[in-house]
């Protein structure tokens, strides 16, 4: 699908061609956006001359230079901090944006710089789709490392924490955060803090991107010749939070007596670092090269083998991407931007738990790379490939376009490029041998139907899909190790749109459904159960609704119960607010078996929890409801089979454990803390207490109601 050209309004307070840091990030971003879209950029006056000198090169790029509002000019004459200046400028930017929007009618608004999540942009108030980011600022040096930073640096970290706290509790920031269509964080740490601001949808994506010319220049760096001497290098401003003191301590513990450590950069910590090298007895093998021009940095890099980058908090870390482009492996801490850029194939990441542990593991990483030149070369080649694939401006441009399509409801999930193995060790479903031309074109809807020993009802469920008035679908049936005549029923299905996969053993509904979803090609996923019957217009009505409501992620419908004893209508809430309220209370807010879900929801938030043998649908829907809108159509579009009767107590308790774990797991969504496994969760005394007290009372009430009442209606 060819993306449509959009009118994009960009807020880039810091923007300047050829500039380092945030102005360079802003310039690269708006230049790449303008290759595919018509762009209006709100920016400050700081780099106006530089911008006007080159702005004519891109006719689709228009700049609007803003000063402060006249009624705030008195603040400009005072010596206030940058944060206050930027806040006032954002007010002026919103007023100008509102006037521009009335004249132009923008399709999307996008905040690019300043890249701090706790400093608001007011463009969401325009009422159009808004992309916020990539923004950072949520990174901090772990508190256990503060003592080694020195008093001044530790106080600066404390001030940083206070500033973030104040920013996060700004009511205007919280107001606009809830109106963001898509928030993009540069690091996992920032994503966790943006989650606390109730940003509806969130992704993690670094703002680091190199141009093709930069990648070519860095790629021309040759591999150092074989030698007994290995050189480590660190590049950056010499400040405490860069962690160079940790690198020096680790270097002093290495086993390679001829290794050298070169440090490029200047800053206030230079004197203390030189003194530390002397105390450690490695001053004869450590060279402080000072601040160098970029050309000399490249020449110096060609003589070195490995980058050591022990930064304690950094949202970008462009130096890592540049050194990777030069074919050098990276040793870094698993924090911030470097922790996302470096993979096990391109370097070594060290977890940051305590200073002593970091020094010990950094030294071990240095020793590992010192011993094997082949390992260094292999990691360097993998690093070059990763930069060419991921950290370049072309990839950034494609990502921007995808975000704009997504917030506008136009994005279509691409075909899977290569096979993926599921958690159960299963390959995605192979195409049916009878598919023929039906696989030449991706369907709109992928219906997924797991089945286990439901042979008596399976054919009716398949026929209800075959009878759909909407015909652009595929049906993926997963036989979850059935032991009845299910294979015989499936063998009779000859329609080329049906694909069948048989699992060697029963793995549960969650894993079976995930196996189908991973191979689905449609942009919508229809949930089908093998004992239910879909109304002929179900797919047609769901597709029409999702096409016309791009803000909705999941659409469902009412049910009609199908059983020998009952024929009651099962009614769910219709609007998202009521649905979300039911999920928040721990109840099912929408009919899972009558739902159609955008494939992008699974792409962003993951599949069914495979730890669960029951309540996996509740966990998934509750998690999705935190970031996507749900709606329920008022029609009955599914006949739901349910055999009412007494439930054995062991089955009830097992379902109760699953339901409580589903609540716990969905509550952990977006939080950085480790999630307990199902077995760990059920062993907790609190879980056992509630299962055998509160849930036992519910068991008695349920069985009593089953025998007394003849209808079951959700209200």
ZAMARGU-4260 file (C-alpha; in steps of 0.2 Angstrom, whole numbers, plus 5000, padded with zeros to 4 digits):
<rodrens>
0) 5000/5000/5000 | 5008/5017/4994 | 5007/5029/5009 | 4998/5045/5006 | 5007/5061/5007
5) 5002/5071/5022 | 5002/5089/5029 | 5013/5087/5044 | 5015/5101/5057 | 5032/5098/5067
10) 5037/5106/5083 | 5056/5107/5084 | 5062/5121/5096 | 5080/5115/5093 | 5084/5113/5075
15) 5100/5118/5065 | 5109/5110/5050 | 5126/5103/5054 | 5124/5105/5073 | 5127/5092/5086
20) 5115/5086/5099 | 5097/5091/5099 | 5098/5104/5085 | 5106/5091/5074 | 5092/5078/5079
25) 5079/5091/5075 | 5086/5095/5058 | 5089/5077/5052 | 5071/5073/5057 | 5062/5087/5048
30) 5073/5084/5033 | 5068/5066/5032 | 5050/5069/5035 | 5050/5082/5021 | 5055/5068/5008
35) 5038/5060/5010 | 5027/5073/5016 | 5023/5092/5016 | 5030/5099/5032 | 5028/5115/5042
40) 5041/5117/5056 | 5039/5128/5071 | 5056/5132/5078 | 5066/5145/5088 | 5076/5160/5081
45) 5092/5152/5087 | 5098/5144/5070 | 5088/5155/5058 | 5103/5160/5047 | 5109/5143/5045
50) 5092/5136/5041 | 5088/5150/5028 | 5104/5146/5020 | 5099/5129/5015 | 5080/5128/5016
55) 5078/5131/4998 | 5085/5114/4995 | 5069/5106/5000 | 5053/5114/4993 | 5041/5104/5004
60) 5050/5110/5020 | 5043/5127/5027 | 5050/5135/5043 | 5040/5146/5054 | 5052/5155/5066
65) 5044/5160/5083 | 5049/5172/5097 | 5041/5173/5113 | 5023/5181/5115 | 5025/5200/5118
70) 5016/5198/5134 | 5029/5186/5140 | 5044/5196/5134 | 5048/5202/5152 | 5053/5185/5156
75) 5066/5184/5142 | 5075/5199/5150 | 5077/5189/5167 | 5089/5176/5170 | 5078/5161/5171
80) 5082/5143/5166 | 5080/5135/5150 | 5065/5125/5156 | 5055/5141/5159 | 5060/5148/5142
85) 5055/5132/5133 | 5038/5132/5142 | 5034/5149/5137 | 5040/5146/5119 | 5028/5131/5118
90) 5013/5143/5122 | 5018/5154/5108 | 5020/5138/5097 | 5002/5132/5101 | 4995/5149/5097
95) 5004/5150/5080 | 4999/5132/5076 | 4981/5135/5079 | 4981/5149/5067 | 4991/5139/5054
100) 4979/5124/5056 | 4964/5135/5053 | 4972/5140/5036 | 4981/5123/5031 | 4971/5109/5039
105) 4985/5098/5045 | 4984/5079/5045 | 4996/5075/5059 | 5006/5085/5072 | 5023/5079/5078
110) 5034/5085/5092 | 5052/5082/5088 | 5063/5093/5100 | 5066/5097/5114 | 5068/5078/5118
115) 5062/5078/5136 | 5046/5069/5141 | 5043/5080/5156 | 5042/5096/5145 | 5025/5097/5137
120) 5020/5101/5119 | 5003/5109/5118 | 5000/5103/5100 | 4988/5089/5105 | 4975/5102/5109
125) 4973/5105/5091 | 4962/5090/5090 | 4972/5081/5076 | 4983/5065/5077 | 4998/5069/5087
130) 5015/5059/5088 | 5026/5064/5103 | 5044/5060/5101 | 5056/5051/5101 | 5058/5059/5118
135) 5070/5055/5132 | 5075/5061/5149 | 5069/5047/5160 | 5086/5040/5162 | 5095/5042/5179
140) 5112/5036/5186 | 5107/5021/5198 | 5107/5028/5215 | 5120/5015/5221 | 5132/5024/5209
145) 5130/5041/5216 | 5143/5040/5229 | 5156/5037/5216 | 5152/5052/5206 | 5158/5065/5218
150) 5147/5078/5228 | 5144/5090/5214 | 5139/5077/5202 | 5128/5068/5215 | 5119/5085/5219
155) 5116/5087/5200 | 5108/5070/5199 | 5097/5075/5214 | 5092/5091/5205 | 5088/5081/5189
160) 5076/5070/5200 | 5068/5085/5207 | 5065/5093/5190 | 5058/5078/5183 | 5046/5076/5198
165) 5040/5094/5196 | 5038/5091/5177 | 5028/5075/5179 | 5016/5083/5191 | 5012/5098/5179
170) 4994/5097/5176 | 4996/5103/5159 | 5008/5090/5155 | 4996/5076/5161 | 4982/5084/5151
175) 4991/5084/5135 | 4999/5067/5138 | 4982/5059/5138 | 4978/5066/5121 | 4994/5059/5113
180) 4990/5047/5098 | 5007/5039/5099 | 5021/5042/5112 | 5038/5037/5107 | 5052/5035/5120
185) 5070/5034/5116 | 5074/5021/5130 | 5065/5009/5142 | 5067/5020/5157 | 5058/5034/5148
190) 5044/5023/5142 | 5041/5017/5160 | 5039/5036/5166 | 5028/5040/5151 | 5017/5026/5156
195) 5014/5034/5173 | 5008/5049/5163 | 4994/5039/5156 | 5000/5040/5138 | 4988/5029/5128
200) 5000/5021/5116 | 5018/5020/5118 | 5033/5013/5108 | 5052/5013/5111 | 5063/5020/5097
205) 5080/5028/5097 | 5082/5045/5089 | 5100/5041/5083 | 5101/5040/5064 | 5117/5042/5053
210) 5116/5049/5036 | 5122/5038/5021 | 5137/5049/5019 | 5142/5047/5038 | 5139/5028/5036
215) 5150/5027/5021 | 5164/5038/5029 | 5164/5027/5045 | 5163/5011/5035 | 5179/5015/5026
220) 5188/5012/5043 | 5200/4997/5041 | 5201/4983/5053 | 5216/4986/5064 | 5231/4974/5059
225) 5234/4959/5070 | 5245/4964/5085 | 5249/4958/5102 | 5243/4975/5108 | 5225/4979/5109
230) 5218/4997/5112 | 5202/5001/5120 | 5195/5019/5117 | 5182/5029/5126 | 5175/5045/5117
235) 5164/5059/5126 | 5164/5073/5137 | 5173/5070/5153 | 5159/5072/5166 | 5156/5060/5181
240) 5140/5052/5174 | 5149/5046/5158 | 5156/5033/5170 | 5174/5034/5163 | 5180/5031/5181
245) 5172/5014/5180 | 5181/5010/5164 | 5198/5015/5171 | 5195/5004/5186 | 5190/4989/5175
250) 5205/4992/5164 | 5216/4991/5179 | 5210/4974/5182 | 5212/4967/5165 | 5224/4952/5162
255) 5232/4959/5146 | 5248/4968/5151 | 5251/4977/5134 | 5233/4983/5132 | 5231/5002/5131
260) 5216/5013/5135 | 5214/5029/5125 | 5201/5043/5131 | 5196/5056/5119 | 5187/5072/5126
265) 5188/5085/5138 | 5178/5091/5153 | 5178/5095/5172 | 5182/5077/5177 | 5198/5076/5167
270) 5210/5080/5182 | 5201/5067/5193 | 5202/5054/5180 | 5221/5057/5177 | 5223/5056/5196
275) 5213/5040/5197 | 5224/5032/5183 | 5240/5036/5193 | 5233/5028/5209 | 5228/5013/5199
280) 5245/5011/5192 | 5240/5011/5174 | 5245/5029/5169 | 5258/5023/5158 | 5245/5013/5148
285) 5231/5026/5148 | 5232/5041/5136 | 5221/5056/5138 | 5220/5064/5120 | 5209/5079/5125
290) 5196/5087/5113 | 5199/5082/5095 | 5191/5088/5079 | 5180/5075/5071 | 5193/5071/5057
295) 5206/5067/5070 | 5194/5057/5080 | 5191/5046/5065 | 5210/5044/5063 | 5212/5039/5081
300) 5197/5027/5080 | 5206/5017/5066 | 5220/5013/5078 | 5209/5006/5091 | 5200/4989/5093
305) 5185/4991/5105 | 5174/5006/5111 | 5171/5006/5130 | 5156/5016/5134 | 5151/5015/5153
310) 5139/5029/5153 | 5127/5029/5168 | 5112/5038/5159 | 5111/5043/5141 | 5095/5043/5130
315) 5104/5043/5114 | 5122/5037/5113 | 5126/5042/5095 | 5145/5038/5098 | 5140/5019/5100
320) 5131/5019/5083 | 5146/5029/5075 | 5159/5017/5081 | 5148/5002/5076 | 5147/5009/5059
325) 5166/5009/5059 | 5166/4991/5062 | 5171/4991/5081 | 5162/4981/5094 | 5156/4990/5109
330) 5156/4987/5128 | 5143/4997/5137 | 5131/4996/5152 | 5114/4990/5149 | 5106/5007/5152
335) 5098/5020/5141 | 5101/5022/5122 | 5117/5011/5121 | 5108/4997/5130 | 5096/4997/5115
340) 5108/4999/5101 | 5121/4986/5106 | 5116/4967/5104 | 5125/4951/5109 | 5131/4950/5091
345) 5138/4968/5091 | 5146/4969/5108 | 5144/4966/5127 | 5132/4974/5138 | 5135/4974/5157
350) 5120/4975/5169 | 5122/4990/5181 | 5118/4983/5198 | 5132/4989/5209 | 5149/4998/5205
355) 5159/4983/5211 | 5149/4972/5200 | 5150/4983/5185 | 5169/4985/5187 | 5171/4966/5188
360) 5161/4963/5173 | 5168/4977/5162 | 5185/4969/5165 | 5179/4952/5161 | 5172/4959/5144
365) 5188/4968/5140 | 5198/4951/5143 | 5185/4942/5132 | 5188/4953/5118 | 5207/4955/5121
370) 5209/4936/5118 | 5201/4934/5102 | 5204/4945/5086 | 5191/4934/5077 | 5178/4938/5089
375) 5181/4957/5088 | 5181/4956/5069 | 5164/4946/5068 | 5156/4958/5081 | 5162/4973/5071
380) 5155/4966/5055 | 5138/4963/5063 | 5139/4980/5071 | 5141/4988/5053 | 5126/4978/5047
385) 5115/4983/5061 | 5119/5002/5058 | 5115/5000/5040 | 5099/4991/5043 | 5093/5001/5059
390) 5102/5017/5063 | 5101/5027/5047 | 5090/5041/5041 | 5081/5030/5028 | 5075/5019/5042
395) 5070/5034/5052 | 5060/5041/5037 | 5051/5025/5035 | 5047/5024/5053 | 5040/5041/5053
400) 5029/5037/5039 | 5023/5021/5048 | 5018/5031/5063 | 5008/5044/5053 | 4999/5030/5044
405) 4996/5021/5061 | 4989/5036/5070 | 4978/5040/5055 | 4972/5022/5054 | 4980/5018/5037
410) 4994/5006/5042 | 4993/4988/5035 | 5004/4975/5043 | 5018/4969/5031 | 5020/4950/5026
415) 5031/4941/5037 | 5049/4941/5030 | 5055/4924/5037 | 5048/4910/5048 | 5047/4913/5066
420) 5047/4899/5080 | 5033/4900/5093 | 5036/4898/5111 | 5029/4880/5110 | 5043/4876/5097
425) 5031/4876/5083 | 5034/4884/5066 | 5021/4896/5059 | 5007/4888/5049 | 5013/4882/5032
430) 5002/4888/5017 | 4989/4875/5012 | 4995/4865/4997 | 4979/4869/4988 | 4980/4888/4991
435) 4985/4892/4973 | 4981/4910/4968 | 4972/4913/4985 | 4989/4917/4993 | 4995/4929/4979
440) 4985/4943/4988 | 4985/4946/5007 | 4967/4945/5014 | 4959/4958/5024 | 4954/4947/5038
445) 4963/4932/5046 | 4951/4921/5056 | 4960/4911/5069 | 4952/4895/5076 | 4960/4883/5088
450) 4951/4867/5091 | 4953/4852/5103 | 4941/4838/5103 | 4927/4848/5096 | 4923/4837/5081
455) 4905/4836/5083 | 4903/4855/5081 | 4919/4860/5071 | 4910/4858/5054 | 4896/4870/5059
460) 4909/4883/5064 | 4919/4881/5048 | 4903/4883/5038 | 4899/4899/5047 | 4915/4906/5041
465) 4912/4900/5023 | 4895/4908/5023 | 4902/4925/5027 | 4895/4939/5015 | 4913/4947/5016
470) 4924/4936/5006 | 4942/4943/5008 | 4947/4932/5022 | 4958/4917/5027 | 4954/4904/5040
475) 4969/4897/5050 | 4964/4881/5060 | 4975/4874/5073 | 4972/4856/5078 | 4978/4857/5096
480) 4982/4838/5097 | 4964/4832/5096 | 4961/4813/5099 | 4944/4812/5092 | 4938/4813/5074
485) 4944/4831/5071 | 4957/4827/5058 | 4943/4818/5048 | 4933/4834/5048 | 4948/4845/5044
490) 4952/4834/5029 | 4935/4838/5021 | 4939/4856/5021 | 4945/4860/5003 | 4942/4879/5001
495) 4959/4887/4996 | 4957/4900/5009 | 4958/4888/5024 | 4975/4883/5031 | 4976/4869/5043
500) 4990/4865/5055 | 4991/4850/5067 | 5001/4851/5083 | 5009/4835/5089 | 5002/4837/5107
505) 4989/4848/5116 | 4998/4864/5122 | 4983/4875/5126 | 4972/4888/5118 | 4984/4902/5121
510) 4999/4894/5112 | 4988/4887/5098 | 4980/4904/5095 | 4997/4912/5095 | 5004/4900/5082
515) 4990/4905/5070 | 4991/4924/5073 | 5010/4923/5070 | 5006/4917/5052 | 4991/4928/5049
520) 4992/4940/5034 | 4977/4950/5036 | 4976/4968/5044 | 4962/4962/5055 | 4962/4946/5066
525) 4945/4938/5069 | 4943/4927/5084 | 4934/4911/5081 | 4930/4896/5092 | 4927/4879/5085
530) 4911/4877/5094 | 4903/4893/5090 | 4893/4899/5074 | 4896/4917/5067 | 4882/4926/5059
535) 4884/4928/5040 | 4887/4947/5041 | 4899/4947/5056 | 4915/4950/5046 | 4907/4962/5035
540) 4900/4973/5049 | 4916/4972/5059 | 4927/4977/5044 | 4916/4991/5040 | 4916/4998/5058
545) 4935/4996/5059 | 4938/5005/5043 | 4927/5019/5048 | 4934/5021/5066 | 4953/5021/5065
550) 4954/5025/5083 | 4946/5008/5088 | 4958/4994/5091 | 4945/4980/5095 | 4927/4978/5090
555) 4915/4965/5097 | 4896/4961/5097 | 4883/4953/5107 | 4880/4935/5108 | 4865/4923/5108
560) 4868/4908/5119 | 4867/4891/5110 | 4864/4876/5122 | 4850/4863/5124 | 4843/4872/5139
565) 4845/4891/5137 | 4843/4903/5123 | 4847/4919/5132 | 4854/4935/5124 | 4871/4939/5132
570) 4874/4958/5132 | 4890/4967/5135 | 4893/4986/5137 | 4894/4996/5120 | 4905/5011/5123
575) 4924/5010/5127 | 4921/5019/5144 | 4909/5006/5151 | 4920/4992/5143 | 4936/4999/5151
580) 4927/5001/5168 | 4922/4982/5168 | 4940/4977/5164 | 4946/4988/5178 | 4934/4980/5190
585) 4941/4963/5185 | 4927/4958/5174 | 4926/4953/5155 | 4921/4969/5146 | 4918/4962/5128
590) 4914/4945/5120 | 4931/4938/5115 | 4924/4925/5103 | 4914/4938/5094 | 4929/4950/5092
595) 4939/4957/5078 | 4956/4965/5082 | 4968/4975/5072 | 4984/4966/5069 | 4994/4981/5075
600) 4988/4978/5092 | 4997/4961/5093 | 5012/4969/5085 | 5014/4982/5098 | 5007/4974/5114
605) 5011/4955/5111 | 5001/4939/5110 | 4991/4928/5122 | 5000/4924/5138 | 5006/4906/5136
610) 5008/4903/5155 | 4989/4903/5156 | 4978/4888/5152 | 4962/4898/5156 | 4958/4917/5156
615) 4971/4920/5143 | 4957/4930/5133 | 4953/4941/5149 | 4972/4945/5151 | 4974/4949/5133
620) 4959/4960/5132 | 4962/4969/5149 | 4980/4973/5143 | 4974/4979/5126 | 4960/4990/5134
625) 4974/5000/5143 | 4980/5007/5126 | 4967/5004/5113 | 4948/5008/5112 | 4935/4994/5112
630) 4918/4995/5105 | 4904/4983/5104 | 4891/4983/5090 | 4873/4981/5096 | 4869/4966/5085
635) 4870/4948/5089 | 4884/4942/5078 | 4888/4925/5086 | 4879/4910/5093 | 4889/4905/5108
640) 4889/4887/5114 | 4889/4884/5133 | 4884/4869/5142 | 4878/4876/5159 | 4879/4864/5174
645) 4888/4862/5190 | 4907/4865/5190 | 4918/4853/5200 | 4928/4862/5214 | 4945/4858/5207
650) 4941/4865/5190 | 4934/4881/5199 | 4950/4884/5209 | 4961/4881/5194 | 4951/4894/5184
655) 4951/4906/5199 | 4970/4905/5200 | 4971/4908/5181 | 4959/4923/5183 | 4969/4931/5197
660) 4985/4928/5188 | 4978/4937/5172 | 4973/4952/5183 | 4991/4952/5190 | 4999/4951/5173
665) 4989/4964/5165 | 4992/4976/5179 | 5011/4974/5176 | 5009/4980/5158 | 5021/4994/5155
670) 5030/4992/5171 | 5049/4988/5171 | 5048/4977/5186 | 5050/4958/5183 | 5033/4948/5181
675) 5031/4933/5191 | 5028/4916/5182 | 5011/4908/5184 | 5019/4895/5196 | 5027/4908/5207
680) 5011/4918/5208 | 5000/4903/5213 | 5013/4899/5227 | 5011/4916/5236 | 5001/4915/5252
685) 4990/4929/5246 | 4984/4920/5231 | 4980/4904/5240 | 4971/4914/5254 | 4959/4922/5241
690) 4957/4906/5231 | 4951/4896/5246 | 4941/4910/5254 | 4933/4923/5243 | 4933/4912/5227
695) 4926/4897/5237 | 4911/4908/5241 | 4909/4913/5223 | 4910/4894/5218 | 4895/4891/5230
700) 4885/4906/5223 | 4889/4901/5205 | 4882/4883/5207 | 4867/4889/5216 | 4863/4902/5203
705) 4866/4889/5189 | 4852/4878/5196 | 4840/4892/5201 | 4841/4904/5186 | 4837/4899/5168
710) 4845/4914/5160 | 4862/4923/5160 | 4863/4941/5155 | 4878/4952/5158 | 4874/4970/5162
</rodrens>
